[in-house]
Amino acid sequence: MSTRRYVVIGAGAVGGVVAAQLSLNGHDVLLVARGEHGKRIAADGLLIRRPAGAELVPLEVAAGPSEVRLHRADVLVLAVKTQDAESAIAEWAWQPVYADSGGAGSGNEVGTAAELPLLTLQNGRATEDVALRRFARVYGTTVGIAASFLSPGEIVSPSVNPVGVFWIGRYPAGSDELQDQIVADFNHSDLGAFSVTDIQATKAAKLLGNLQHNGVDVLEGSAADKARARTLIRDEALAVLAAAGVPLPPGGVLDHGDLTLDIQPVEGHDHRGSSTWQSFARGVSNEVDFLHGEIVLLARKHGVAAPYSERLQHLLNARHLEHRRSVSALLDPELGWIPAS
């Protein structure tokens, strides 16, 4: 087992599962979790509800960087949502790093956190550039996972063998020895992982998948209408990405190799929606501006149209349009974000 410690910043569905799996398989893990969620994990452990039954995973927990003594062997894993990434990066980047993991206050600082490796587990394409402004070693991480976080102290993980799939690569491109070691640690922990050299392409492919499902999941409408909306959104996004020169893997899809997310029923859990749907269900901020907003940004920069992503941004972000959150409003501009007279 390596001397690496994984400091997982954010204890939502992705961060919680990653921390639990690494810890269960003998890796040194510190989970950064705030609020009632963090308090429950610190007191009782993280409850992971799986198809085979519930499992309580003891984890070391800190509420924030002031409670963490960083050292040279640490790997930071940024698992907050995209909309929270910049503030988290700014909060952590300039924390002191010590030569060893001894008691706080011994005064042997040897650098700052910005010199440590940082894995970015966010959807979209925005986080890596924000991170690279401060962190010298950024490892973009594309995540495929079916986990859900809806209640404090508890996460549902319905996939088995593996519990998630991860594509990890140096940003903006390339690979190195540490990347391969991290991939090995993930695979050792039933977190199916691939080492890639084209992380920007895999991020763009994941974005296409998010665009088809995350926002549409929140809207009311028939299955047929949602299927039509997903096709229109994908076609629009492909045209925008092409105009912007954004690379995609062959076929515009992620290569899963021989790994398959086998999603099984979990007792008492209705697996209804994406991470965006979960955000709306919990009444917290959402990442729509970094999914559909990414397409809108690229379209405006390169002089092409993206009416479906633009309309979806309005429908999901404008409070006064909540009553119009339907697929028909997305598909029919006459029923879009323009308020009724």
N, C-alpha and C positions, 0 to 999 in steps of 0.2 A: 504494500500500500504506500502511496506517495505521501510526502509531507505537506502537500497542498491543502489549504483550507478554502472551502467555497463559502464566500459571504454572499448569501442570496438576499438581495434587496427587493422586498416586495413579497407578500405571502398570499397573493391571490391564487387562482386555479393553477397557473403555470408555475409560479415561484414555489408554492406549497408542495406541489407534486415533485418538482426537481429536488428541493431540499429533502423531502422525505425519502425519495428513492436513493439519493446519494448517501444519506445517513444510514439507511437500512443496510446498505451494502458496504459499510465500514469506512466511508470517507468522512473527513472532518468537515462539519457544516455548522455555520452560524446563520440563523434566519432572522432577518430584520422585519419585524411586524409591529404595527402600531394599533392603538385603539383597543376595543374589546376583543377583536380577533387575536391580537398579539398577547393580551393578558391571558386569554383562555389557553393558548398554545403553551405559554410559559408555565402556567399552573398545572395543566393536565396533559399536555402533548397535543399534537395535531391529529384529529380524527379523520382518517381516510376511509371513505365508504367505497368499497369495491364490489364487483360481481360476486366474489366468493365470501363477502362479509366485511364488517368494519374492522379497521386496524388502527390502534392508537400509537402514534409515533412520537417518542420523546425527542425534543429538539432544544438546543440552546437558542435562546431568543434575546434579541436586543431591540429596543424601541427606536433607535436612531444612531447616527455616527458618534455622538458623544458618549455612548455606552460601549463602543467597539474600539479595541486596541488592535490596529492593523499591523501586520508584519510582512516581510518580503515574500513569504510563500503564499500569500493570499491571492485568490482569484475572485474578483468581484463579478457577480451575476446580477445584472439589472433586469428585474422581472416586474417592474411597475408597468402600468398602461402607457401607451405612447404619449398621451396628453400630459402625463406626469413626469416624463423622462427628463426634460430639460432641468426642472427644479431639482430632481434627485441627483442628476449628474453634477450640477453646480454645488449641491450640498456635500457631496462625497469627494469631489476631485482634490480638494486642497486639505484634506485631513492628514495628520501626520502618520508616517509609517515608521515603525521601530525595527531595530535589528533582530529582536526576538519577541516572543509572546509572553514575556514576564509581566508583572503587575504594572498597572497604569501609573504613570507619573515618575518612572525611573529616569526619564530624560534622555534616552539614547536614540533620538530621532535620526533617521537616515534618509528621509525623503518624504514625498507626498503620495497620496493615493493615485494621483494622475500618472505615476510611473508604474502602477500595477496593471495587469491585464484586465480588461473589462469585456464581458460577454453581454451583448444587447439582444434581449429576447422579445423585442416589440414587433408588432405588425407594422406594415407600411415601410417607407423608405427614408423617414426623417431622422430617426434617432442616431444613426451612425455618424452623420455629419456633425450633429450636436456634440456627440461624444468625442469625436476626433479633434475638436477645438481644444480639448483639455487633456484627453487621454492619448498617450502615444501608441498603445497597443489595444486596438479595438477589434473584437471578434464578433462580426455580425452573426446572428443566430436566427435561422428561420425555424419556426415551431409549428408542428402539426400535433394537436392534442385535443382530446374530447372532454377534458376535465371541466368541472363547474364549481364556482364558489358563490354561494347564496346566503350562508349562515356563518356567524362568527365561530371560529374554532373547528370548522368542518369543511372538507372538500370532497367532492365526488369524483372518482377516477374510474370511468366505466370501461376503459380499454385494457386489454391484457396482452402480454408478450408481443410487442412492448407496450408500455403505458403511454408512450408518446414517441414522436419522431423529430429529430433535430438535424439541421444542416448547418455546420459551423465553418466559418472561413474568415481569414484576415480581411479587414476592410481598409482600403477599397478593393483589394484583390490579393490573391496569393495564399500561401500557407506557410506554416512553420512547425517546429518540433512540439512546442507547447500545445498548439492547436490539436495535433494528433494525439497527444497525451490526454487532453480534455475529452476528446472524442472517445478514447479508450475507457476513461472513467465513466462516461455516460453509458456506453454500451455494457459495461460491467454492472451497471445499476438498472438494467432493463429500460433505459432511455435510449431507444434506437437512434444512433447518430452516424452521420456521414461527414467526412472532412472534404470540403470543397474549395476550389480556387476561384470560383465565380459567384461570390456571395451576393453581389448586386443582382445577378440574374435570378437566383433562387428567391431573393426577397421580392422581386417583381412578379414572379410566378405565384408566390403566396398572396401577394396583393390582389391579383386577378381572382383568386378563389375567395378572398375576403369580400371583394366588391360584389360578387354574385350572391353572397349569402348574408353577410352581417347586417347591412342596412335593411335589406328586403325582409329579413326575419322579423323586424319590429313592426312592419306594416300589416294591416288587415287586408285580407283578400284571398281569393281562391288559389288552389294549387296551380291551376292552369295559368292564371294571370301572373303568379309569382314566377313560374317557369319562363314565361314570355319576357318578363322584366329582367330576369337574370341573363337571358340571351342578349337583349338589347344593351344592358350594362357592360357585359363582357366585350361585345363587338365595339362599343364606343371606347372602352378602355384600351383595347388592342390598337385601335387607330391612333389614340393619343400617345401611347407608349412608342409606337412606331414613329410618329412625327417628332417625338422628343429624343429618338435614338436610344431609348432604354433597352438594354439587352434582355433577352429571355432565353431560358433553356430550350432545347429542341421540343417543338410542339407546344411551347408555352406552359408546360406543366412540370411539377417537381418529380424528380426521379426517386422513387421509394425503394429501388433495388428489389430485394426479396422480402421487404417488411410490409406488413399490412396492419392497420389499426383495427383490431377485432373488438368492436364496441358491443358490449353485452349489457343486459338489464341489471340495474342496481336496485335492490329492494327499497321501495318508498321514494324513488327518484324518477321524475318525469324529465327525460333529457330532451328539452324543447328547443334550445337555441344556441346561437353563437355567443362569443364573449361580449359582443355589442348588445345582444338581447339581454344577457345577464346584467350588464350595466344599467339598462333601462329598468329591468325588474328590481334592482337594488336601489334605484333612484340616485345613482352617482353619475359623474361625468362620463362621457363616451368618447370614442376615438374616431368618430365619423369624419372629422376634419382632417385626419391623417390617413384615411382610406379614400373615400370619395373626394375629399378635399385635395388629396394628392393629384388625382386626375384633373380636377378643376384647375389647380395650380399649373400643371404641365400644359394643359390646353390653352390657358391664357398666355403663358410664356411663348408658346409656339404657334399661336394664331389659328387654332382649330376649336371646334365646338365640342362641348361635353354637357348637353342639356340634361341628361338623366342623372348624372352624378351631381350636377348643380342643384337640380330640383330636389334630389334626395337630401342634400345638405340642408336645404331650407325646411323641408318637411320634418326632419328629425331634430333640428336644433332650435327652431323658432317656437317658443312656448305658445304663442298665439295661434299656431297652426296645428296644435296637438289633435284637434278634432278632425283634421284632414289627413291623418297618417294612414293612408290606404294605398294599395297598389294602383287603384284607378286614378288617384290623384297624381301618382308618379307617371303613369302612362299617358294621361290626358292633360295637356298643358292648360286647357280651359278649367280644369279642376285643381290646378297646382297650388302654389303658395299665395296666389292673389286672393285676399280676403273677399268674402261675399259682400255685396253692397247692402 
